[in-house]
Amino acid sequence: RPLAFREFFVQSSHNTFILGQQLKLALRGNPVDIVYAEAFPIALNLGYRCLELDVFYRAHEKVGGELLVRHGPIGAPSNSVALSAVLAAIADWMARDERCATARLRLPLVLSVENNLHSEAAELEMAASFEHVFGARLVPPASFHDPPMRDLAREAAA
């Protein structure tokens, strides 16, 4: 039988995208490189199954805009990595994991998105990026069959 989501213990991470010191200061006003797409496969290899992505949108003249993972708002002293690069790194790790360990239990992977987008169009673009990269691997909310919290509270009280 498939396990209910509440039957899993999920090891999570905060600011998964940062390698090194989170609080490095900008050097002479230049952004400090602390955000890396490669940080996500490292966290997955360490057993983390809840990854955080802080997503921002940077508008460009003439070419539209770009979805970015970064630490802090645009203009803060942090570098940015394209959301597409982060999702590709996660998808590559998933494909390798599926090929290498076909018989073992697959634990769920939770992507916690700190949504710093300010338009519905940007949010739809982000959702489309997740759907494009992960496809059938995404589990829509309607597929979760866990009981409501009030039912769980009754079970705990009994």
Sine and cosine of phi, psi and omega as CSV:
sin_phi,cos_phi,sin_psi,cos_psi,sin_omega,cos_omega
0.00,0.00,0.58,-0.81,0.07,-1.00
-0.93,0.38,0.62,-0.79,0.01,-1.00
-0.98,0.18,0.62,-0.78,0.09,-1.00
-0.95,0.31,0.49,-0.87,-0.05,-1.00
-0.85,0.52,-0.55,0.83,-0.02,-1.00
-0.94,0.35,-0.15,0.99,0.01,-1.00
-1.00,0.06,0.01,1.00,-0.01,-1.00
-0.97,-0.26,0.56,-0.83,0.23,-0.97
-0.98,-0.19,0.82,-0.57,-0.08,-1.00
-0.93,-0.36,0.87,-0.50,0.10,-1.00
-0.99,0.15,0.81,-0.59,-0.08,-1.00
-0.89,-0.45,0.22,-0.97,0.02,-1.00
-0.74,-0.67,0.40,-0.92,0.06,-1.00
-0.89,-0.45,0.72,-0.69,-0.06,-1.00
0.81,0.58,0.79,0.61,-0.04,-1.00
-0.81,0.58,-0.49,0.87,-0.13,-0.99
-0.97,0.23,-0.09,1.00,-0.08,-1.00
-0.99,-0.14,0.78,-0.63,0.17,-0.99
-0.92,-0.38,0.76,-0.65,0.01,-1.00
1.00,-0.08,-0.50,-0.87,-0.10,-1.00
-0.99,0.13,0.83,-0.55,-0.01,-1.00
-0.92,0.38,-0.55,0.84,-0.15,-0.99
-0.98,-0.22,0.47,0.88,0.07,-1.00
-0.88,0.48,0.59,-0.81,0.04,-1.00
-1.00,-0.06,0.48,-0.88,0.05,-1.00
-0.89,0.45,0.63,-0.78,0.02,-1.00
-0.99,-0.15,0.90,-0.43,0.00,-1.00
0.79,0.61,0.61,0.79,0.06,-1.00
0.99,0.16,-0.03,1.00,0.01,-1.00
-1.00,0.01,0.58,-0.81,0.04,-1.00
-0.88,0.48,0.53,-0.85,0.04,-1.00
-0.99,-0.16,0.74,-0.67,0.01,-1.00
-0.98,0.19,0.98,-0.22,0.07,-1.00
-0.81,-0.59,-0.19,0.98,-0.07,-1.00
-0.97,-0.23,0.80,-0.60,-0.06,-1.00
-0.63,-0.77,0.70,-0.71,0.11,-0.99
-0.89,0.45,-0.52,0.85,-0.03,-1.00
-0.92,0.40,-0.27,0.96,0.01,-1.00
-0.92,0.40,-0.49,0.87,-0.06,-1.00
-0.94,0.35,-0.76,0.65,0.08,-1.00
-0.87,0.49,-0.55,0.84,0.05,-1.00
-0.89,0.46,-0.73,0.68,0.02,-1.00
-0.88,0.47,-0.65,0.76,0.02,-1.00
-0.90,0.44,-0.65,0.76,0.05,-1.00
-0.90,0.44,-0.47,0.88,0.03,-1.00
-0.99,0.14,-0.08,1.00,0.07,-1.00
0.97,-0.24,0.00,1.00,0.02,-1.00
-0.94,0.34,0.67,-0.74,0.01,-1.00
-0.80,-0.60,0.14,0.99,0.15,-0.99
-0.78,-0.62,0.95,-0.32,-0.08,-1.00
-0.94,-0.33,0.66,-0.75,-0.01,-1.00
-0.98,-0.19,0.70,-0.71,0.09,-1.00
-0.81,-0.59,0.86,-0.51,0.10,-1.00
-1.00,-0.09,0.94,-0.33,-0.14,-0.99
-0.96,-0.27,0.77,-0.64,0.02,-1.00
-0.80,-0.60,0.25,-0.97,0.02,-1.00
-0.84,-0.55,0.77,-0.63,0.07,-1.00
-0.90,-0.43,0.87,-0.49,0.02,-1.00
-0.98,0.20,0.60,-0.80,0.07,-1.00
-0.84,-0.54,0.63,-0.77,0.12,-0.99
-0.92,0.38,0.65,-0.76,0.11,-0.99
0.95,0.30,-0.44,0.90,-0.07,-1.00
-0.90,-0.43,0.21,0.98,-0.01,-1.00
1.00,0.08,-0.83,-0.55,-0.05,-1.00
-0.47,-0.88,-0.07,-1.00,-0.08,-1.00
-0.58,-0.81,0.70,-0.71,0.10,-1.00
-1.00,0.09,0.76,-0.65,-0.10,-0.99
-0.76,-0.65,0.52,-0.86,0.21,-0.98
-0.96,-0.26,0.79,-0.61,-0.04,-1.00
-0.38,-0.93,0.18,-0.98,0.03,-1.00
-0.97,-0.24,0.98,-0.19,-0.01,-1.00
0.99,-0.11,0.25,-0.97,-0.09,-1.00
-0.92,0.39,0.27,-0.96,0.07,-1.00
-0.83,0.55,0.73,-0.68,-0.04,-1.00
0.98,-0.18,-0.33,0.94,0.07,-1.00
-0.96,0.29,0.37,-0.93,-0.08,-1.00
-0.97,0.23,0.92,0.39,0.05,-1.00
-0.61,-0.79,0.54,-0.84,0.13,-0.99
-0.98,0.22,0.16,-0.99,0.02,-1.00
-0.82,-0.57,0.50,-0.87,0.11,-0.99
-0.80,-0.60,0.68,-0.73,0.00,-1.00
-0.87,0.50,0.70,-0.72,0.05,-1.00
-0.82,0.57,-0.62,0.79,0.00,-1.00
-0.87,0.50,-0.60,0.80,0.03,-1.00
-0.93,0.37,-0.62,0.78,0.02,-1.00
-0.91,0.41,-0.74,0.67,-0.01,-1.00
-0.89,0.45,-0.62,0.78,0.04,-1.00
-0.90,0.44,-0.65,0.76,0.02,-1.00
-0.89,0.45,-0.65,0.76,0.03,-1.00
-0.92,0.39,-0.71,0.71,-0.01,-1.00
-0.90,0.45,-0.63,0.78,0.05,-1.00
-0.89,0.46,-0.68,0.73,0.03,-1.00
-0.88,0.47,-0.69,0.73,-0.01,-1.00
-0.88,0.48,-0.69,0.72,0.00,-1.00
-0.89,0.45,-0.70,0.72,0.05,-1.00
-0.88,0.47,-0.68,0.73,-0.01,-1.00
-0.89,0.46,-0.66,0.75,0.00,-1.00
-0.92,0.39,-0.60,0.80,0.02,-1.00
-0.95,0.31,-0.62,0.79,-0.12,-0.99
-0.99,0.14,-0.46,0.89,-0.11,-0.99
-0.71,-0.70,0.92,0.39,-0.11,-0.99
-0.94,0.34,-0.44,0.90,-0.12,-0.99
-1.00,-0.06,-0.22,0.97,-0.09,-1.00
-1.00,0.03,0.29,-0.96,-0.01,-1.00
-0.90,0.44,0.76,-0.65,0.06,-1.00
-1.00,0.00,0.87,-0.50,0.05,-1.00
-1.00,0.10,0.53,-0.85,0.02,-1.00
-0.91,0.41,0.48,-0.88,0.07,-1.00
-0.90,-0.44,0.84,-0.54,-0.02,-1.00
-0.95,-0.30,0.79,-0.61,0.08,-1.00
-0.96,-0.27,0.92,-0.40,0.01,-1.00
-1.00,-0.07,0.92,-0.40,-0.08,-1.00
-0.98,-0.22,0.87,-0.49,0.19,-0.98
-1.00,0.09,0.98,-0.20,-0.13,-0.99
-0.99,0.10,0.97,-0.26,0.04,-1.00
-0.96,-0.28,0.42,0.91,0.01,-1.00
-1.00,0.07,0.58,-0.82,-0.11,-0.99
-0.91,-0.41,0.25,0.97,0.05,-1.00
-0.56,-0.83,0.48,-0.87,0.04,-1.00
-0.90,0.43,-0.58,0.82,0.01,-1.00
-0.88,0.48,-0.68,0.74,0.02,-1.00
-0.92,0.39,-0.63,0.78,0.04,-1.00
-0.90,0.43,-0.66,0.75,0.05,-1.00
-0.90,0.43,-0.62,0.79,0.06,-1.00
-0.90,0.44,-0.67,0.74,0.03,-1.00
-0.89,0.45,-0.72,0.69,0.01,-1.00
-0.87,0.50,-0.66,0.75,0.02,-1.00
-0.90,0.44,-0.59,0.81,0.05,-1.00
-0.89,0.46,-0.70,0.71,0.03,-1.00
-0.89,0.46,-0.71,0.71,-0.01,-1.00
-0.90,0.44,-0.65,0.76,-0.01,-1.00
-0.90,0.43,-0.71,0.70,-0.08,-1.00
-0.97,0.23,-0.69,0.72,-0.14,-0.99
-0.99,-0.15,-0.37,0.93,0.09,-1.00
0.76,0.66,-0.83,-0.56,-0.08,-1.00
-0.93,0.37,-0.19,0.98,0.04,-1.00
-0.95,0.31,-0.38,0.93,0.00,-1.00
-0.94,0.35,0.67,-0.74,0.05,-1.00
-0.95,-0.31,0.92,-0.39,0.00,-1.00
-0.94,0.34,0.47,-0.88,-0.03,-1.00
-0.81,0.59,-0.54,0.84,-0.01,-1.00
-0.90,0.43,-0.30,0.95,-0.02,-1.00
-1.00,0.09,-0.17,0.99,0.04,-1.00
-0.98,0.22,0.80,-0.60,-0.07,-1.00
-0.93,-0.36,0.37,0.93,0.03,-1.00
-0.94,0.34,0.56,-0.83,0.01,-1.00
-0.94,0.35,0.37,-0.93,0.06,-1.00
-0.87,0.49,0.41,-0.91,-0.03,-1.00
-0.84,0.54,-0.59,0.81,-0.02,-1.00
-0.90,0.43,-0.54,0.84,0.07,-1.00
-0.93,0.36,-0.63,0.78,0.05,-1.00
-0.90,0.43,-0.63,0.78,0.01,-1.00
-0.90,0.44,-0.63,0.78,0.05,-1.00
-0.90,0.43,-0.66,0.76,0.02,-1.00
-0.88,0.47,-0.67,0.74,-0.03,-1.00
-0.92,0.38,-0.56,0.83,-0.03,-1.00
-0.97,0.23,-0.40,0.92,-0.07,-1.00
-0.97,0.25,0.00,0.00,0.00,0.00
